[in-house]
Amino acid sequence: MMLLLSLLASFSVFSLMAVGGAITLIPEMHHYVVESHHWMSGQEFAALFAIAQAAPGPNVLVVSLIGWKVAGLAGACAATVGMCGPSSLLCYYVAQLWQRWHASPWRRAIERGLAPLTIGLVAGSAMLMSEAANQHWTGWLLCAGSTVLAWRTRINPLWLLAGGALLGFAGWI
Amino acid sequence: MTPSTIIPSRRQLFLGFFSIGLSGFGGVLPLAHRMLVQQRRWLSEEEFTELLGLGQILPGPNIVNMSIAIGSRFHGVAGAWLAVAGLMLAPLVIVLSMAMLYDHYQSLPDVQGTLRGLASTAAGLLLAMALRMGTKIERHAVAVLLAVLTFIAVGVLRWPLLLVLLVLAPVSVWLARQRGRAGEKS
């Protein structure tokens, strides 16, 4: 029970820090579940992220998987509710006001000011995830290859994930 | 083309977000746009951009925030619940089933190898996302500097996110306001 409350409380705080979405929280979540509580290894963390990416649906599902890994189904619920609850409540009220602030120059300033921070946070998450996921040079090679393909082409990411999974299955990664 | 939009019923709201949740791989935003604006016409292009901006500046999962804003616009609190429930329900069941399978078979070398390949590729997709966002950054030294500072603080120095945000967010918004003022004058 304490474990569930801890998950709920921690993810409720994360919820309000997730500027730019759940992805930007990766370093913070990694610190929480891997470094300070040792609930899973860095590789398991990377595996959960990979599963969430390979499944349909929003990115935030990685949070549900982390909760599930720590405390089963109840943990998944606690983490998901914590992650979505406070931010949803905030969004519900701000959405009503947002249209009224249409002409405010501060609204544009908030959008414009938070954009670079989001980019920095996503880049930080991407770096941490690469370090956690790539165990050998072959992993780094695959990672670099999929980066270039996903960045420069319009290929469906699902094909890249399928290709990566296949290479891993063949024992090359 | 007239931008006449349609008001969905509660049932349509739930089912609409249910299909968005099920069909989006690696992020659901492009699909949400196609369905909400082009196919079902619940929102005009401007309304979508507006709500997307809102979902992105508020903390929390972007698409969940958008569901809340769209659901509540049509059917208040009930609409917000229905939209989020529709969005999350099926993906949650699928992803947990996948995780249980993984847990059950994770000791098999084939499964470990597959997950390693999957994880490296997923990290690559995230890097590509960072690169794409990076190339679209506002062409201004201050914006670039703030992005780099944020990256170093969180990604390299591993400072706590809350601390970084409490310092950098107000500074960045204030500086953006100054850029806005300069733009108005010129």
Interface residues (C-beta under 8 A of the other chain):
Chain A: V13 S15 L16 M17 A18 V19 G20 G21 A22 I23 T24 L25 P27 E28 H31 Q43 A46 A47 L48 F49 A50 I51 A52 Q53 A54 A55 P56 G57 P58 N59 V60 L61 S64 L65 W68 K69 L73 A76 T80 M83 C84 P86 S87 S88 L90 C91 Y92 V94 A95 Q96 W98 Q99 P105 W106 R108 A109 I110 E111 R112 G113 L114 A115 P116 L117 T118 I119 G120 L121 V122 A123 G124 S125 A126 M127 L128 M129 S130 A132 A133 N134 Q135 G139 W140 L142 C143 A144 G145 S146 T147 V148 L149 A150 W151 N156 P157 L158 L160 L161 G163 G164 A165 L166 L167 G168 F169 A170 G171 W172 I173
Chain B: G21 L22 S23 G24 F25 G26 G27 V28 E50 L51 G53 L54 G55 Q56 I57 L58 P59 G60 P61 N62 I63 V64 N65 I68 A69 S72 R73 V77 A80 V84 L87 M88 A90 P91 L92 I94 V95 L96 M98 A99 Y102 Q106 P109 D110 G113 T114 L115 R116 G117 L118 A119 S120 T121 A122 A123 G124 L125 L126 L127 A128 M129 A130 L131 R132 M133 G134 I137 E138 A143 V144 L146 A147 V148 L149 T150 F151 A153 V154 G155 V156 R158 P160 L161 L162 L165 L168 A169 S172 V173 W174 L175 A176 R177 R179 G180 R181 E184
